[in-house]
Amino acid sequence: MTSKIVRVALIAAVAAASLSVAACQPKATEAEAAASEATSEMAVEASAEVSAASVEASVAASH
């Protein structure tokens, strides 16, 4: 169970890091900005799914 929690935390950290890197890049053209926005949205969605799975795992572990 511990390795699963560590894996979930690692995935969440990678998603947060990708958002951080995307936020620190210089201004892009409109096409690049649209592609970057789509990637950021996917990363946020993935992070939310990982967070939900982590909460479910924590609840299951506590019972």
N, C-alpha and C positions, 0 to 999 in steps of 0.2 A: 504494500500500500504506500509505503514511503517513497519508493521510486516513482510511482504514478504521480504523487503530489509534486515531486521534484521536477518531473517531466512537464507537468502542467505549468509550474512556475517558470520554467525555462522558456516554454513557448510564449507565455505572456510577456516575459522580459524581451524576447526577440521582437515581438510585435510592437512593444513600446519603443524599443531601440530603432526600429524601422521608421516609426512615426517621427522620432526625434531627428534622425538623419534627414528625412524628407523636409522637415521644418527648417533645417539649417542650410539648405541648398540655396544658391542664388536664384533670382527670378528666372523663370523659364518662359518659353513661347506659349501661346494659348493651347496648342496641341499637346505640348509636353505637360502643361499644367493640368489639362483635363485627364491625361493618362495618370499623372501622379495622384490626382484627387481620387480617381477610381481605385488605385492601389491602396491609398490611405483608408478609404471606406472599407475595403476588404479586410485590411489589417485590423481596423476597429471592430468589425463584425467578428473576426476570428478571435480577437482578444475577449470580446464579450462572451463568446461561446466557451472559451477556455475558463473564464472566470466562473461561469455558471456550472461548468463541469467540476471545477475545483470546490465550489460550495456544496454541490451534491455529494462529492466524494467525502468532504469533511463531515457532512451530516450523516452519511452512511457509516462512516468510521466511528462516529460518536454513539451510534445505537448499537 
